Amino acid sequence: MISPSHFTAVVLFALFVSTVFGITMRDTPRRMFRYGLYCFVMFCGSAIVLSWVMFLIAR
Amino acid sequence: MATTPNRNAAAGPQAASQGFVYLPLIAGWLVPGAGHFLLRKWYRGALLAASIIGMFALGLAMQGKLYANAHDILDLLGLAGDLGNGLLYVVSRAAGLGAESVQVTVADWGTRFIVVAGMLNVIAAVDAHNLRTGRKHA
C-alpha cells in the first residue's frame, strides 16, 4: 500500500485528469498541450487556494 | 435502371470504409486507449492508456475500494464509475484486488481515483468514437 501526501495525491490526480482532458477536448496537439496545462494549473491552484481558505476559516 | 449500378458502385467503397463505427467506442471502453490505437492515433492512445491505467493502478495501490453492489444511490454512482474501466474492473474483481471497505483516508482517495479513472475512460472512448465518425477532426 502506498500512502502519498495530500498534495502529492492532488498533483497526481491533476496530472492524469489534465492529460485526458487535453487530448479529448481539443483538436490540435498544441491546443491539447495548452488546455492540459491550463487544467493542471487550475486543479492544483484551486486546491491550494481552497486549502488556505479552509485554514483561515478554521482559525 | 442505368443509374442503379453506378450509385451502388459509388456507395460501395464508402460503405466499406465506414465499417462498424462503434468499434473504437467499444474497444476504447474495454481497454483504455484501444479506440485511439484502432484509429492509428498512437501517441494519444498511449497517453490516454498511461493516464487511465496509471490512475486505476494508483487507486488500487492506495487500497481503494472496488464497488461490487449498490446498497444506496452513492454506491450505485460509484459502481457506474467503476464499470467505466471496462476490462480493468472485471480483471481486478476476478483477481480479488481492491479493498472491501475503506479503512483509512488514503483508501478513500484511492476509491475516488478508481471511479474517476472509469469516467475518464468513458470520455476517451467517446472521443475515439467522435474521431471515427468525423465529428471531431484530426
N, CA and C atoms of all chains as a GROMACS GRO file, in nm:
protein
  591
    1MET      N    1   0.084  -0.120   0.000
    1MET     CA    2   0.000   0.000   0.000
    1MET      C    3   0.087   0.125   0.000
    2ILE      N    4   0.053   0.218  -0.088
    2ILE     CA    5   0.126   0.344  -0.089
    2ILE      C    6   0.043   0.450  -0.018
    3SER      N    7   0.111   0.542   0.046
    3SER     CA    8   0.042   0.648   0.120
    3SER      C    9   0.098   0.784   0.080
    4PRO      N   10   0.055   0.837  -0.033
    4PRO     CA   11   0.105   0.969  -0.073
    4PRO      C   12   0.049   1.077   0.018
    5SER      N   13   0.121   1.190   0.023
    5SER     CA   14   0.068   1.303   0.099
    5SER      C   15  -0.052   1.359   0.022
    6HIS      N   16  -0.126   1.445   0.090
    6HIS     CA   17  -0.245   1.503   0.027
    6HIS      C   18  -0.205   1.582  -0.098
    7PHE      N   19  -0.096   1.658  -0.087
    7PHE     CA   20  -0.054   1.739  -0.201
    7PHE      C   21  -0.008   1.651  -0.318
    8THR      N   22   0.064   1.544  -0.287
    8THR     CA   23   0.108   1.451  -0.393
    8THR      C   24  -0.012   1.390  -0.463
    9ALA      N   25  -0.113   1.353  -0.384
    9ALA     CA   26  -0.235   1.296  -0.444
    9ALA      C   27  -0.303   1.397  -0.535
   10VAL      N   28  -0.306   1.523  -0.492
   10VAL     CA   29  -0.367   1.628  -0.574
   10VAL      C   30  -0.291   1.644  -0.706
   11VAL      N   31  -0.158   1.646  -0.697
   11VAL     CA   32  -0.076   1.664  -0.818
   11VAL      C   33  -0.095   1.546  -0.913
   12LEU      N   34  -0.095   1.424  -0.860
   12LEU     CA   35  -0.114   1.306  -0.945
   12LEU      C   36  -0.252   1.308  -1.010
   13PHE      N   37  -0.352   1.339  -0.931
   13PHE     CA   38  -0.490   1.347  -0.984
   13PHE      C   39  -0.497   1.451  -1.096
   14ALA      N   40  -0.441   1.569  -1.070
   14ALA     CA   41  -0.445   1.677  -1.169
   14ALA      C   42  -0.370   1.638  -1.296
   15LEU      N   43  -0.257   1.569  -1.280
   15LEU     CA   44  -0.176   1.528  -1.395
   15LEU      C   45  -0.254   1.433  -1.486
   16PHE      N   46  -0.312   1.331  -1.427
   16PHE     CA   47  -0.384   1.232  -1.508
   16PHE      C   48  -0.509   1.292  -1.573
   17VAL      N   49  -0.587   1.363  -1.494
   17VAL     CA   50  -0.712   1.419  -1.547
   17VAL      C   51  -0.683   1.524  -1.654
   18SER      N   52  -0.581   1.608  -1.632
   18SER     CA   53  -0.547   1.711  -1.730
   18SER      C   54  -0.501   1.650  -1.862
   19THR      N   55  -0.427   1.541  -1.853
   19THR     CA   56  -0.382   1.472  -1.976
   19THR      C   57  -0.501   1.427  -2.059
   20VAL      N   58  -0.598   1.362  -1.994
   20VAL     CA   59  -0.715   1.312  -2.067
   20VAL      C   60  -0.801   1.429  -2.117
   21PHE      N   61  -0.821   1.530  -2.034
   21PHE     CA   62  -0.900   1.647  -2.076
   21PHE      C   63  -0.835   1.714  -2.198
   22GLY      N   64  -0.704   1.733  -2.193
   22GLY     CA   65  -0.635   1.799  -2.301
   22GLY      C   66  -0.650   1.725  -2.433
   23ILE      N   67  -0.634   1.594  -2.428
   23ILE     CA   68  -0.640   1.514  -2.552
   23ILE      C   69  -0.782   1.509  -2.607
   24THR      N   70  -0.879   1.499  -2.519
   24THR     CA   71  -1.016   1.476  -2.567
   24THR      C   72  -1.094   1.605  -2.597
   25MET      N   73  -1.052   1.715  -2.540
   25MET     CA   74  -1.132   1.838  -2.554
   25MET      C   75  -1.081   1.933  -2.662
   26ARG      N   76  -0.964   1.907  -2.717
   26ARG     CA   77  -0.908   1.996  -2.820
   26ARG      C   78  -0.865   1.917  -2.943
   27ASP      N   79  -0.844   1.987  -3.055
   27ASP     CA   80  -0.820   1.919  -3.182
   27ASP      C   81  -0.672   1.904  -3.219
   28THR      N   82  -0.595   2.008  -3.198
   28THR     CA   83  -0.455   2.004  -3.242
   28THR      C   84  -0.362   1.981  -3.123
   29PRO      N   85  -0.246   1.920  -3.148
   29PRO     CA   86  -0.153   1.891  -3.037
   29PRO      C   87  -0.115   2.014  -2.955
   30ARG      N   88  -0.094   2.126  -3.022
   30ARG     CA   89  -0.056   2.248  -2.950
   30ARG      C   90  -0.168   2.292  -2.855
   31ARG      N   91  -0.291   2.291  -2.907
   31ARG     CA   92  -0.404   2.333  -2.824
   31ARG      C   93  -0.431   2.230  -2.714
   32MET      N   94  -0.406   2.102  -2.744
   32MET     CA   95  -0.421   1.997  -2.641
   32MET      C   96  -0.326   2.023  -2.524
   33PHE      N   97  -0.200   2.053  -2.558
   33PHE     CA   98  -0.100   2.077  -2.453
   33PHE      C   99  -0.137   2.199  -2.370
   34ARG      N  100  -0.178   2.306  -2.438
   34ARG     CA  101  -0.211   2.429  -2.366
   34ARG      C  102  -0.332   2.410  -2.276
   35TYR      N  103  -0.432   2.339  -2.326
   35TYR     CA  104  -0.552   2.318  -2.244
   35TYR      C  105  -0.522   2.223  -2.128
   36GLY      N  106  -0.439   2.121  -2.154
   36GLY     CA  107  -0.400   2.030  -2.046
   36GLY      C  108  -0.324   2.103  -1.937
   37LEU      N  109  -0.232   2.191  -1.979
   37LEU     CA  110  -0.155   2.271  -1.882
   37LEU      C  111  -0.248   2.364  -1.803
   38TYR      N  112  -0.343   2.424  -1.873
   38TYR     CA  113  -0.440   2.513  -1.807
   38TYR      C  114  -0.520   2.436  -1.702
   39CYS      N  115  -0.567   2.316  -1.739
   39CYS     CA  116  -0.645   2.234  -1.643
   39CYS      C  117  -0.558   2.196  -1.523
   40PHE      N  118  -0.432   2.159  -1.550
   40PHE     CA  119  -0.343   2.119  -1.441
   40PHE      C  120  -0.322   2.233  -1.342
   41VAL      N  121  -0.296   2.352  -1.395
   41VAL     CA  122  -0.274   2.469  -1.308
   41VAL      C  123  -0.402   2.502  -1.231
   42MET      N  124  -0.517   2.492  -1.297
   42MET     CA  125  -0.643   2.524  -1.230
   42MET      C  126  -0.673   2.422  -1.119
   43PHE      N  127  -0.649   2.294  -1.147
   43PHE     CA  128  -0.671   2.191  -1.044
   43PHE      C  129  -0.583   2.217  -0.921
   44CYS      N  130  -0.452   2.229  -0.946
   44CYS     CA  131  -0.358   2.246  -0.835
   44CYS      C  132  -0.381   2.381  -0.766
   45GLY      N  133  -0.400   2.487  -0.846
   45GLY     CA  134  -0.419   2.620  -0.789
   45GLY      C  135  -0.543   2.629  -0.703
   46SER      N  136  -0.653   2.574  -0.753
   46SER     CA  137  -0.777   2.581  -0.674
   46SER      C  138  -0.766   2.498  -0.546
   47ALA      N  139  -0.694   2.386  -0.552
   47ALA     CA  140  -0.675   2.306  -0.430
   47ALA      C  141  -0.595   2.384  -0.326
   48ILE      N  142  -0.491   2.455  -0.371
   48ILE     CA  143  -0.408   2.533  -0.278
   48ILE      C  144  -0.489   2.649  -0.220
   49VAL      N  145  -0.561   2.720  -0.306
   49VAL     CA  146  -0.640   2.836  -0.260
   49VAL      C  147  -0.748   2.791  -0.162
   50LEU      N  148  -0.820   2.685  -0.196
   50LEU     CA  149  -0.926   2.637  -0.106
   50LEU      C  150  -0.868   2.587   0.026
   51SER      N  151  -0.748   2.527   0.020
   51SER     CA  152  -0.684   2.481   0.144
   51SER      C  153  -0.654   2.598   0.236
   52TRP      N  154  -0.601   2.707   0.177
   52TRP     CA  155  -0.573   2.826   0.258
   52TRP      C  156  -0.702   2.888   0.312
   53VAL      N  157  -0.807   2.891   0.231
   53VAL     CA  158  -0.936   2.945   0.277
   53VAL      C  159  -0.988   2.864   0.396
   54MET      N  160  -0.982   2.732   0.385
   54MET     CA  161  -1.031   2.648   0.495
   54MET      C  162  -0.943   2.665   0.619
   55PHE      N  163  -0.812   2.682   0.597
   55PHE     CA  164  -0.722   2.704   0.710
   55PHE      C  165  -0.756   2.834   0.783
   56LEU      N  166  -0.782   2.940   0.705
   56LEU     CA  167  -0.813   3.070   0.768
   56LEU      C  168  -0.950   3.068   0.834
   57ILE      N  169  -1.046   2.996   0.776
   57ILE     CA  170  -1.179   2.986   0.837
   57ILE      C  171  -1.172   2.911   0.969
   58ALA      N  172  -1.088   2.808   0.974
   58ALA     CA  173  -1.082   2.723   1.092
   58ALA      C  174  -1.010   2.788   1.210
   59ARG      N  175  -0.940   2.900   1.184
   59ARG     CA  176  -0.863   2.964   1.293
   59ARG      C  177  -0.955   3.034   1.392
   60MET      N  178  -3.272   0.259  -6.444
   60MET     CA  179  -3.205   0.129  -6.444
   60MET      C  180  -3.054   0.146  -6.455
   61ALA      N  181  -3.016   0.242  -6.544
   61ALA     CA  182  -2.871   0.257  -6.567
   61ALA      C  183  -2.803   0.323  -6.450
   62THR      N  184  -2.878   0.399  -6.370
   62THR     CA  185  -2.813   0.470  -6.260
   62THR      C  186  -2.793   0.383  -6.137
   63THR      N  187  -2.868   0.277  -6.124
   63THR     CA  188  -2.860   0.195  -6.004
   63THR      C  189  -2.721   0.133  -5.982
   64PRO      N  190  -2.661   0.070  -6.087
   64PRO     CA  191  -2.528   0.014  -6.064
   64PRO      C  192  -2.425   0.121  -6.028
   65ASN      N  193  -2.434   0.238  -6.095
   65ASN     CA  194  -2.339   0.345  -6.066
   65ASN      C  195  -2.350   0.393  -5.922
   66ARG      N  196  -2.477   0.405  -5.880
   66ARG     CA  197  -2.497   0.450  -5.742
   66ARG      C  198  -2.441   0.348  -5.642
   67ASN      N  199  -2.463   0.222  -5.672
   67ASN     CA  200  -2.411   0.119  -5.583
   67ASN      C  201  -2.259   0.117  -5.584
   68ALA      N  202  -2.203   0.139  -5.705
   68ALA     CA  203  -2.056   0.139  -5.714
   68ALA      C  204  -1.998   0.255  -5.636
   69ALA      N  205  -2.069   0.369  -5.639
   69ALA     CA  206  -2.018   0.485  -5.566
   69ALA      C  207  -2.033   0.466  -5.416
   70ALA      N  208  -2.142   0.402  -5.375
   70ALA     CA  209  -2.165   0.384  -5.233
   70ALA      C  210  -2.083   0.269  -5.175
   71GLY      N  211  -2.041   0.177  -5.260
   71GLY     CA  212  -1.971   0.058  -5.213
   71GLY      C  213  -1.845   0.087  -5.134
   72PRO      N  214  -1.746   0.154  -5.195
   72PRO     CA  215  -1.621   0.181  -5.122
   72PRO      C  216  -1.643   0.265  -4.997
   73GLN      N  217  -1.739   0.361  -5.007
   73GLN     CA  218  -1.765   0.446  -4.891
   73GLN      C  219  -1.819   0.362  -4.776
   74ALA      N  220  -1.912   0.271  -4.810
   74ALA     CA  221  -1.970   0.185  -4.706
   74ALA      C  222  -1.865   0.093  -4.648
   75ALA      N  223  -1.775   0.044  -4.737
   75ALA     CA  224  -1.671  -0.048  -4.689
   75ALA      C  225  -1.574   0.024  -4.597
   76SER      N  226  -1.544   0.154  -4.629
   76SER     CA  227  -1.450   0.226  -4.544
   76SER      C  228  -1.514   0.267  -4.411
   77GLN      N  229  -1.649   0.276  -4.408
   77GLN     CA  230  -1.716   0.310  -4.282
   77GLN      C  231  -1.699   0.198  -4.181
   78GLY      N  232  -1.732   0.075  -4.222
   78GLY     CA  233  -1.719  -0.038  -4.131
   78GLY      C  234  -1.811  -0.024  -4.012
   79PHE      N  235  -1.772  -0.083  -3.901
   79PHE     CA  236  -1.851  -0.078  -3.778
   79PHE      C  237  -1.805   0.043  -3.698
   80VAL      N  238  -1.884   0.150  -3.700
   80VAL     CA  239  -1.839   0.276  -3.642
   80VAL      C  240  -1.829   0.273  -3.489
   81TYR      N  241  -1.893   0.176  -3.427
   81TYR     CA  242  -1.890   0.170  -3.281
   81TYR      C  243  -1.772   0.089  -3.227
   82LEU      N  244  -1.691   0.033  -3.318
   82LEU     CA  245  -1.578  -0.049  -3.272
   82LEU      C  246  -1.479   0.030  -3.186
   83PRO      N  247  -1.436   0.152  -3.226
   83PRO     CA  248  -1.346   0.228  -3.138
   83PRO      C  249  -1.408   0.261  -3.003
   84LEU      N  250  -1.539   0.286  -3.002
   84LEU     CA  251  -1.607   0.316  -2.876
   84LEU      C  252  -1.602   0.195  -2.782
   85ILE      N  253  -1.636   0.079  -2.835
   85ILE     CA  254  -1.639  -0.041  -2.751
   85ILE      C  255  -1.498  -0.083  -2.710
   86ALA      N  256  -1.405  -0.080  -2.808
   86ALA     CA  257  -1.267  -0.118  -2.776
   86ALA      C  258  -1.205  -0.021  -2.675
   87GLY      N  259  -1.235   0.108  -2.693
   87GLY     CA  260  -1.182   0.208  -2.600
   87GLY      C  261  -1.237   0.193  -2.461
   88TRP      N  262  -1.361   0.149  -2.451
   88TRP     CA  263  -1.419   0.126  -2.318
   88TRP      C  264  -1.357   0.002  -2.253
   89LEU      N  265  -1.343  -0.106  -2.332
   89LEU     CA  266  -1.290  -0.230  -2.274
   89LEU      C  267  -1.143  -0.216  -2.234
   90VAL      N  268  -1.063  -0.156  -2.322
   90VAL     CA  269  -0.919  -0.139  -2.295
   90VAL      C  270  -0.885   0.008  -2.314
   91PRO      N  271  -0.840   0.077  -2.209
   91PRO     CA  272  -0.809   0.220  -2.222
   91PRO      C  273  -0.709   0.249  -2.334
   92GLY      N  274  -0.744   0.342  -2.422
   92GLY     CA  275  -0.656   0.380  -2.532
   92GLY      C  276  -0.673   0.297  -2.658
   93ALA      N  277  -0.743   0.184  -2.650
   93ALA     CA  278  -0.754   0.094  -2.765
   93ALA      C  279  -0.832   0.158  -2.880
   94GLY      N  280  -0.930   0.241  -2.848
   94GLY     CA  281  -1.006   0.308  -2.952
   94GLY      C  282  -0.918   0.398  -3.038
   95HIS      N  283  -0.826   0.469  -2.973
   95HIS     CA  284  -0.735   0.556  -3.048
   95HIS      C  285  -0.631   0.473  -3.122
   96PHE      N  286  -0.587   0.362  -3.064
   96PHE     CA  287  -0.493   0.275  -3.135
   96PHE      C  288  -0.555   0.223  -3.264
   97LEU      N  289  -0.684   0.187  -3.259
   97LEU     CA  290  -0.753   0.138  -3.379
   97LEU      C  291  -0.755   0.244  -3.489
   98LEU      N  292  -0.759   0.370  -3.448
   98LEU     CA  293  -0.762   0.480  -3.544
   98LEU      C  294  -0.621   0.530  -3.578
   99ARG      N  295  -0.521   0.455  -3.534
   99ARG     CA  296  -0.379   0.486  -3.559
   99ARG      C  297  -0.336   0.619  -3.496
  100LYS      N  298  -0.399   0.654  -3.386
  100LYS     CA  299  -0.357   0.771  -3.307
  100LYS      C  300  -0.269   0.718  -3.193
  101TRP      N  301  -0.146   0.681  -3.228
  101TRP     CA  302  -0.061   0.607  -3.136
  101TRP      C  303  -0.025   0.687  -3.011
  102TYR      N  304   0.020   0.811  -3.029
  102TYR     CA  305   0.065   0.890  -2.913
  102TYR      C  306  -0.053   0.923  -2.820
  103ARG      N  307  -0.164   0.962  -2.880
  103ARG     CA  308  -0.281   0.993  -2.798
  103ARG      C  309  -0.327   0.870  -2.722
  104GLY      N  310  -0.331   0.757  -2.793
  104GLY     CA  311  -0.373   0.633  -2.728
  104GLY      C  312  -0.281   0.594  -2.614
  105ALA      N  313  -0.150   0.609  -2.637
  105ALA     CA  314  -0.053   0.574  -2.534
  105ALA      C  315  -0.066   0.665  -2.412
  106LEU      N  316  -0.085   0.794  -2.436
  106LEU     CA  317  -0.101   0.888  -2.323
  106LEU      C  318  -0.230   0.860  -2.246
  107LEU      N  319  -0.337   0.834  -2.320
  107LEU     CA  320  -0.464   0.803  -2.253
  107LEU      C  321  -0.453   0.674  -2.172
  108ALA      N  322  -0.392   0.572  -2.233
  108ALA     CA  323  -0.377   0.444  -2.163
  108ALA      C  324  -0.291   0.461  -2.037
  109ALA      N  325  -0.180   0.534  -2.051
  109ALA     CA  326  -0.092   0.554  -1.935
  109ALA      C  327  -0.165   0.629  -1.824
  110SER      N  328  -0.242   0.731  -1.862
  110SER     CA  329  -0.312   0.811  -1.760
  110SER      C  330  -0.420   0.729  -1.690
  111ILE      N  331  -0.503   0.660  -1.768
  111ILE     CA  332  -0.616   0.589  -1.709
  111ILE      C  333  -0.570   0.466  -1.632
  112ILE      N  334  -0.480   0.387  -1.692
  112ILE     CA  335  -0.431   0.269  -1.622
  112ILE      C  336  -0.350   0.310  -1.500
  113GLY      N  337  -0.270   0.416  -1.514
  113GLY     CA  338  -0.192   0.465  -1.400
  113GLY      C  339  -0.280   0.510  -1.286
  114MET      N  340  -0.387   0.581  -1.319
  114MET     CA  341  -0.479   0.629  -1.216
  114MET      C  342  -0.550   0.511  -1.148
  115PHE      N  343  -0.591   0.413  -1.229
  115PHE     CA  344  -0.658   0.295  -1.173
  115PHE      C  345  -0.562   0.217  -1.082
  116ALA      N  346  -0.438   0.198  -1.130
  116ALA     CA  347  -0.340   0.122  -1.051
  116ALA      C  348  -0.305   0.194  -0.922
  117LEU      N  349  -0.292   0.327  -0.929
  117LEU     CA  350  -0.264   0.403  -0.806
  117LEU      C  351  -0.380   0.391  -0.708
  118GLY      N  352  -0.501   0.393  -0.761
  118GLY     CA  353  -0.617   0.376  -0.675
  118GLY      C  354  -0.616   0.242  -0.602
  119LEU      N  355  -0.581   0.138  -0.675
  119LEU     CA  356  -0.572   0.006  -0.612
  119LEU      C  357  -0.457   0.002  -0.511
  120ALA      N  358  -0.344   0.066  -0.548
  120ALA     CA  359  -0.228   0.067  -0.458
  120ALA      C  360  -0.257   0.144  -0.329
  121MET      N  361  -0.351   0.236  -0.335
  121MET     CA  362  -0.390   0.311  -0.215
  121MET      C  363  -0.501   0.239  -0.139
  122GLN      N  364  -0.522   0.112  -0.172
  122GLN     CA  365  -0.625   0.031  -0.105
  122GLN      C  366  -0.765   0.087  -0.131
  123GLY      N  367  -0.784   0.139  -0.253
  123GLY     CA  368  -0.917   0.189  -0.289
  123GLY      C  369  -1.017   0.075  -0.300
  124LYS      N  370  -1.143   0.111  -0.283
  124LYS     CA  371  -1.250   0.011  -0.285
  124LYS      C  372  -1.304  -0.005  -0.427
  125LEU      N  373  -1.325  -0.131  -0.468
  125LEU     CA  374  -1.394  -0.159  -0.594
  125LEU      C  375  -1.539  -0.190  -0.560
  126TYR      N  376  -1.630  -0.108  -0.611
  126TYR     CA  377  -1.771  -0.129  -0.581
  126TYR      C  378  -1.821  -0.258  -0.647
  127ALA      N  379  -1.885  -0.343  -0.568
  127ALA     CA  380  -1.935  -0.470  -0.621
  127ALA      C  381  -2.087  -0.471  -0.631
  128ASN      N  382  -2.153  -0.396  -0.545
  128ASN     CA  383  -2.300  -0.389  -0.549
  128ASN      C  384  -2.344  -0.252  -0.499
  129ALA      N  385  -2.471  -0.225  -0.518
  129ALA     CA  386  -2.522  -0.093  -0.485
  129ALA      C  387  -2.630  -0.103  -0.377
  130HIS      N  388  -2.595  -0.057  -0.257
  130HIS     CA  389  -2.692  -0.057  -0.147
  130HIS      C  390  -2.770   0.074  -0.144
  131ASP      N  391  -2.707   0.182  -0.189
  131ASP     CA  392  -2.776   0.311  -0.195
  131ASP      C  393  -2.732   0.386  -0.320
  132ILE      N  394  -2.782   0.507  -0.336
  132ILE     CA  395  -2.758   0.581  -0.461
  132ILE      C  396  -2.611   0.615  -0.480
  133LEU      N  397  -2.540   0.644  -0.370
  133LEU     CA  398  -2.398   0.675  -0.382
  133LEU      C  399  -2.318   0.554  -0.426
  134ASP      N  400  -2.354   0.435  -0.372
  134ASP     CA  401  -2.289   0.312  -0.416
  134ASP      C  402  -2.316   0.287  -0.564
  135LEU      N  403  -2.439   0.318  -0.606
  135LEU     CA  404  -2.476   0.297  -0.746
  135LEU      C  405  -2.392   0.386  -0.838
  136LEU      N  406  -2.372   0.511  -0.797
  136LEU     CA  407  -2.289   0.603  -0.876
  136LEU      C  408  -2.144   0.555  -0.880
  137GLY      N  409  -2.095   0.507  -0.765
  137GLY     CA  410  -1.959   0.454  -0.760
  137GLY      C  411  -1.943   0.332  -0.849
  138LEU      N  412  -2.044   0.245  -0.848
  138LEU     CA  413  -2.040   0.125  -0.932
  138LEU      C  414  -2.040   0.163  -1.080
  139ALA      N  415  -2.122   0.262  -1.115
  139ALA     CA  416  -2.127   0.308  -1.255
  139ALA      C  417  -1.991   0.363  -1.297
  140GLY      N  418  -1.928   0.440  -1.209
  140GLY     CA  419  -1.795   0.492  -1.239
  140GLY      C  420  -1.692   0.381  -1.255
  141ASP      N  421  -1.697   0.284  -1.165
  141ASP     CA  422  -1.602   0.171  -1.173
  141ASP      C  423  -1.620   0.092  -1.302
  142LEU      N  424  -1.745   0.073  -1.344
  142LEU     CA  425  -1.772  -0.004  -1.466
  142LEU      C  426  -1.715   0.065  -1.590
  143GLY      N  427  -1.693   0.196  -1.582
  143GLY     CA  428  -1.631   0.267  -1.694
  143GLY      C  429  -1.490   0.219  -1.724
  144ASN      N  430  -1.428   0.149  -1.629
  144ASN     CA  431  -1.292   0.099  -1.651
  144ASN      C  432  -1.288  -0.023  -1.741
  145GLY      N  433  -1.402  -0.078  -1.775
  145GLY     CA  434  -1.407  -0.191  -1.868
  145GLY      C  435  -1.339  -0.316  -1.813
  146LEU      N  436  -1.248  -0.371  -1.891
  146LEU     CA  437  -1.183  -0.496  -1.851
  146LEU      C  438  -1.094  -0.480  -1.728
  147LEU      N  439  -1.043  -0.358  -1.706
  147LEU     CA  440  -0.962  -0.335  -1.585
  147LEU      C  441  -1.044  -0.370  -1.461
  148TYR      N  442  -1.169  -0.328  -1.461
  148TYR     CA  443  -1.257  -0.356  -1.346
  148TYR      C  444  -1.284  -0.505  -1.336
  149VAL      N  445  -1.316  -0.569  -1.448
  149VAL     CA  446  -1.350  -0.711  -1.446
  149VAL      C  447  -1.232  -0.795  -1.399
  150VAL      N  448  -1.114  -0.766  -1.454
  150VAL     CA  449  -0.994  -0.843  -1.417
  150VAL      C  450  -0.959  -0.821  -1.270
  151SER      N  451  -0.968  -0.696  -1.226
  151SER     CA  452  -0.934  -0.666  -1.086
  151SER      C  453  -1.031  -0.734  -0.990
  152ARG      N  454  -1.159  -0.735  -1.026
  152ARG     CA  455  -1.257  -0.803  -0.942
  152ARG      C  456  -1.231  -0.952  -0.938
  153ALA      N  457  -1.198  -1.008  -1.055
  153ALA     CA  458  -1.172  -1.152  -1.062
  153ALA      C  459  -1.047  -1.188  -0.983
  154ALA      N  460  -0.949  -1.096  -0.982
  154ALA     CA  461  -0.824  -1.123  -0.909
  154ALA      C  462  -0.836  -1.090  -0.761
  155GLY      N  463  -0.949  -1.038  -0.720
  155GLY     CA  464  -0.969  -1.007  -0.579
  155GLY      C  465  -0.896  -0.883  -0.533
  156LEU      N  466  -0.862  -0.794  -0.628
  156LEU     CA  467  -0.794  -0.670  -0.590
  156LEU      C  468  -0.895  -0.568  -0.536
  157GLY      N  469  -0.842  -0.466  -0.471
  157GLY     CA  470  -0.929  -0.362  -0.415
  157GLY      C  471  -0.979  -0.401  -0.277
  158ALA      N  472  -0.996  -0.299  -0.194
  158ALA     CA  473  -1.039  -0.324  -0.057
  158ALA      C  474  -1.190  -0.347  -0.052
  159GLU      N  475  -1.232  -0.423   0.049
  159GLU     CA  476  -1.376  -0.445   0.068
  159GLU      C  477  -1.443  -0.322   0.127
  160SER      N  478  -1.372  -0.255   0.215
  160SER     CA  479  -1.425  -0.133   0.276
  160SER      C  480  -1.311  -0.034   0.296
  161VAL      N  481  -1.347   0.093   0.305
  161VAL     CA  482  -1.248   0.199   0.322
  161VAL      C  483  -1.212   0.210   0.470
  162GLN      N  484  -1.083   0.189   0.500
  162GLN     CA  485  -1.039   0.190   0.640
  162GLN      C  486  -0.964   0.318   0.677
  163VAL      N  487  -0.890   0.371   0.583
  163VAL     CA  488  -0.807   0.488   0.612
  163VAL      C  489  -0.836   0.597   0.508
  164THR      N  490  -0.785   0.717   0.535
  164THR     CA  491  -0.812   0.831   0.446
  164THR      C  492  -0.756   0.808   0.307
  165VAL      N  493  -0.634   0.750   0.301
  165VAL     CA  494  -0.572   0.727   0.170
  165VAL      C  495  -0.657   0.633   0.086
  166ALA      N  496  -0.722   0.536   0.151
  166ALA     CA  497  -0.808   0.443   0.078
  166ALA      C  498  -0.929   0.515   0.017
  167ASP      N  499  -0.975   0.619   0.084
  167ASP     CA  500  -1.085   0.699   0.030
  167ASP      C  501  -1.040   0.771  -0.097
  168TRP      N  502  -0.920   0.826  -0.094
  168TRP     CA  503  -0.865   0.888  -0.215
  168TRP      C  504  -0.852   0.783  -0.325
  169GLY      N  505  -0.803   0.664  -0.288
  169GLY     CA  506  -0.786   0.558  -0.387
  169GLY      C  507  -0.918   0.520  -0.452
  170THR      N  508  -1.025   0.515  -0.372
  170THR     CA  509  -1.158   0.485  -0.428
  170THR      C  510  -1.198   0.589  -0.530
  171ARG      N  511  -1.171   0.717  -0.500
  171ARG     CA  512  -1.203   0.824  -0.595
  171ARG      C  513  -1.118   0.813  -0.721
  172PHE      N  514  -0.991   0.778  -0.705
  172PHE     CA  515  -0.903   0.761  -0.821
  172PHE      C  516  -0.962   0.656  -0.916
  173ILE      N  517  -1.010   0.545  -0.860
  173ILE     CA  518  -1.063   0.436  -0.944
  173ILE      C  519  -1.190   0.481  -1.016
  174VAL      N  520  -1.279   0.549  -0.944
  174VAL     CA  521  -1.404   0.595  -1.005
  174VAL      C  522  -1.375   0.697  -1.115
  175VAL      N  523  -1.285   0.792  -1.087
  175VAL     CA  524  -1.254   0.895  -1.187
  175VAL      C  525  -1.183   0.833  -1.307
  176ALA      N  526  -1.098   0.733  -1.285
  176ALA     CA  527  -1.034   0.664  -1.398
  176ALA      C  528  -1.140   0.604  -1.490
  177GLY      N  529  -1.245   0.548  -1.433
  177GLY     CA  530  -1.354   0.492  -1.514
  177GLY      C  531  -1.425   0.599  -1.595
  178MET      N  532  -1.451   0.713  -1.533
  178MET     CA  533  -1.520   0.821  -1.606
  178MET      C  534  -1.431   0.879  -1.716
  179LEU      N  535  -1.301   0.891  -1.688
  179LEU     CA  536  -1.208   0.939  -1.791
  179LEU      C  537  -1.202   0.841  -1.907
  180ASN      N  538  -1.210   0.711  -1.876
  180ASN     CA  539  -1.207   0.610  -1.982
  180ASN      C  540  -1.329   0.622  -2.073
  181VAL      N  541  -1.443   0.652  -2.015
  181VAL     CA  542  -1.563   0.672  -2.097
  181VAL      C  543  -1.546   0.794  -2.187
  182ILE      N  544  -1.490   0.903  -2.132
  182ILE     CA  545  -1.465   1.023  -2.213
  182ILE      C  546  -1.370   0.991  -2.329
  183ALA      N  547  -1.265   0.914  -2.299
  183ALA     CA  548  -1.168   0.879  -2.404
  183ALA      C  549  -1.233   0.791  -2.510
  184ALA      N  550  -1.320   0.698  -2.469
  184ALA     CA  551  -1.386   0.610  -2.566
  184ALA      C  552  -1.481   0.691  -2.655
  185VAL      N  553  -1.553   0.785  -2.598
  185VAL     CA  554  -1.642   0.870  -2.677
  185VAL      C  555  -1.561   0.957  -2.773
  186ASP      N  556  -1.443   1.003  -2.729
  186ASP     CA  557  -1.356   1.081  -2.817
  186ASP      C  558  -1.313   0.997  -2.937
  187ALA      N  559  -1.279   0.870  -2.913
  187ALA     CA  560  -1.241   0.780  -3.023
  187ALA      C  561  -1.359   0.763  -3.119
  188HIS      N  562  -1.478   0.751  -3.065
  188HIS     CA  563  -1.598   0.738  -3.149
  188HIS      C  564  -1.619   0.864  -3.233
  189ASN      N  565  -1.599   0.980  -3.173
  189ASN     CA  566  -1.614   1.106  -3.247
  189ASN      C  567  -1.510   1.119  -3.358
  190LEU      N  568  -1.388   1.072  -3.331
  190LEU     CA  569  -1.286   1.072  -3.436
  190LEU      C  570  -1.326   0.978  -3.548
  191ARG      N  571  -1.384   0.865  -3.513
  191ARG     CA  572  -1.422   0.764  -3.613
  191ARG      C  573  -1.534   0.813  -3.703
  192THR      N  574  -1.630   0.883  -3.644
  192THR     CA  575  -1.745   0.929  -3.722
  192THR      C  576  -1.717   1.061  -3.793
  193GLY      N  577  -1.605   1.126  -3.761
  193GLY     CA  578  -1.572   1.253  -3.824
  193GLY      C  579  -1.629   1.374  -3.752
  194ARG      N  580  -1.696   1.350  -3.640
  194ARG     CA  581  -1.750   1.464  -3.563
  194ARG      C  582  -1.638   1.549  -3.508
  195LYS      N  583  -1.524   1.483  -3.475
  195LYS     CA  584  -1.406   1.557  -3.431
  195LYS      C  585  -1.298   1.539  -3.538
  196HIS      N  586  -1.236   1.649  -3.579
  196HIS     CA  587  -1.135   1.644  -3.683
  196HIS      C  588  -0.997   1.624  -3.621
  197ALA      N  589  -0.909   1.558  -3.695
  197ALA     CA  590  -0.768   1.534  -3.658
  197ALA      C  591  -0.747   1.448  -3.537
   0.00000   0.00000   0.00000
